[in-house]
Amino acid sequence: MLINFSMIPLVAVTGFLDGIHPCAIAILIFFIAFLLTMQKTFKNIFALGLVYIFVIFLTYLAVGVGLLSGIVLFGQHHFFAILGSWLLIVMGVIQLKDYFFPKLPIHLSMPKISSEKIKSKLEKATLPGIIIAAFLVGLCSIPCSGGIYAAITALLASKTTYFTGFLYLLLYNLMFVTPLLILLLFAANPLALAKIAEFRQKHERTEKLLMGLAMFFIGAGILTFFV
């Protein structure tokens, strides 16, 4: 088993970038704010938040392993690496479209019905409800920025062995949940959490612009330097 160390920064950075997408973060802010209104202690909020984040980690990892296994089984690794990169470029263009022409159709967002279902589960603040909600967040986050995940997983299938690819996916998903873990720490300071939520809402379009540019250039970079 050989580790290609040049891949580590790419996997780590894209995993973190994927983790700052609005779907999972917005839901976590809602969840923490709801627990604060119930006057839950920081210890309780942190414990429930960790369960939420851990289930998202496992769900997203399972999606990646399933995709990696499918590509390896199907073969044509190089083709899928190219396809994944172009998918990422297209999703980046859609994000840019949402910045310049937000009223045009086709958006990268969590389905509204899923978002409502997730929030209803979280409002119960029960362990089974949190687990189900986190599982749904992990699945429904894919339309938001799953192109990054698909492109990286396809690249791993073409450049590494299956086991090495799995190790890279572990790194990717650890970086993916890092922004959520950082946000969870802000539960100790409700005022700071409110400021973050207000900042994100105020700069939502700028977030789409930056995410779109990042997706476009990562996809183009993979095509140019890795495939």
N, C-alpha and C positions, 0 to 999 in steps of 0.2 A: 504494500500500500504506500503510494507516494503522495505527499501533500504538495500541491502547487501553491506556494506561498503568495504568488502574485494574485491569486484569486481571493485571498482572505480579505484584503481591504474592499474589494468590489462587493463581496457577499455581506460584509459587516455594514458598509455604508448603505447599500440598497435595502437591507433589512431594517435599519433604523429609519430610513426614508419612508418605507412602507408603513412603519409603525406610527408615523405622525399623520397618517391620513385621518380625515375628519370623522369617519364612522365610529370606530372603536373609542376614540377620545371623547367625542360628544356624548356617547352613551355613558361612559365612565363618569364624566362630569355630572351628568344628570343623576346617576346613581348615588354618587357621593353627596350631592346637594340634597337629595331626598333623605338619605340617612341622617344628615345634619339636622333637617327639619324634624326628624323623629327623636332628636336629642341623643343619638347614639354616641358612645364614647369613641375617641380616636382609636383605641385598641380594637373595638368591635368593627369600626369602619375599615381599619387596616386589614383585619382578618378576613372579612367578607370580600374586600377588594382583591386580596391575594387569591382567593378562590376564583373570583371572576377572571382575573388575569391568567391564572394557571390553566383554566379550562380553555380560554382563547388560545393559549400557547399550544396545548395538546391538539385542539381542533385544527389550527392552522398547520401544525407540523404534520398531522395525518393527511391533510389535503396535499401537502408537498410530497410526502412519501408516496401517496397514491399516484400523483402525476409522474414522479420520477420512475416508479415501477412500471407504469403504463408505457412511458417512452422507451425504457430499457427493453421491455418485452416486445414492443412493436418494432423496434429497430429504427433505422433512418434518423439517428441522433442529430446529425448535422442539419437535416431538413427542419427538425423541430426547433433547433436552436435559432435558425434563421426566422422561422415562423413566429416564435416567441418574441424575438426582437422587433419584428415588424408589428406585432400585436401591441407591444409596449409603445412604439412610436405612434400608432393610431390612437391609443388611449391618451397619450400625451397631447395629441392634436385636439381631441375632444375636450380635455381640460382647458386648453387654450381657447377653444371655442366658447366655453362657459365664461371665460373672463371677458372676451371681446363681444360675444353675441349670446348673452345668457338666456335669451328668450327662445332661441332655436332649439328644436327637439334633440333628443339623445343626450343623456347625462350619466356621469359615473357617480351613482349614489345608491345607498341602501334602499331597497323597495319599501315604500311607505307602510304597507301592511306589516312587514317584518319589524320595522322600527316600533310601531304601535304595540305589537305582540311582545317584543323585548321589554319595553318600558312597563307594560302591565305585569310581566313576570317579576321585574326588579322591584316594583312597588310593593310586592308582597314581602320582600326582604327575608324570604325563607331560603334555606340552603338549596333545596331542589329547584326552586324558581331561579336562583342566581346561576346555577349550573346550566339549566336549559337556556336561559337568556344569553349566557356567555357562549354557549355552543352555537346559537343562532347568529350572534355577532361575528364569530369566527367564520361561519359560512357566508353570511350576507355581506361581509367586508370585501369579499372577492370582487364584486362589481366596482367598488370604489377605486382600488389600486392593485387588483390582483394581477394586472399585466406585468408588474415588476416581478412578482413571485413566479409567474409562468415563464418569463424570459430567463430568470436566473436558474430555475429548476431545469429547463431545457438545456441551458448552457452546461450545467453540472453533468447532465446525462451524456453530453457529447465530449466532455473533457476529463471526466473522472471515472473511477470504478463506482459500483453501486454503494459500497460501504463508505467510501470517501465522500461521495455525494451526500449520503445520510448525515455524516459529521458536519458537512457544510450547511445542511439544512438546519441542524441543531443550532449552529452559530447564527444563521439568518433569523431564526425564530426567537432566540435569546435577545438579539438586537431589536427585533420587531416589538417585543413587549417592554423593552427598556423605557420608551417614552411613557407608557402606561404606569410603570412602577414609579417613575419620577413624579408623574402627576398625582399618584396615590399619596405620596409623601406630603403633598400640599393640603391634604385633608386635615392636617394638624393646624392649618392656618386658613380658616374659611374665607377671610378677606382676600388673601392671595388667590385662592381658587376662583372667587367671583371675578377678580381682575383678569385672570386667564380666560375665563369664559367670555367676558366682555370684549377682551382683545381679539379673540378668535372670531366672534360674531362681527366685529367692526371690520376686520381684515379678511373676511371670507373670500372675497373675489381675488385679493392678492395671493391668498393661499393657493387658489386654483391656478393662478398664473405661474407661481413658483413650482408647484407640483407638475404642471404640464410641461414646463421647460425641462425639469429634471428627468421626467419620463422620456421625453423626446431625445435628449442628449445621451441618456443611459442606453436606450435602445440603439441609437446610432453608434455609440461607442462600442457596444458589444459586437455589432455587425462589422465595425472597422478593425477592432483590435483583438477580438477573441474568437470570432467564428471563421 
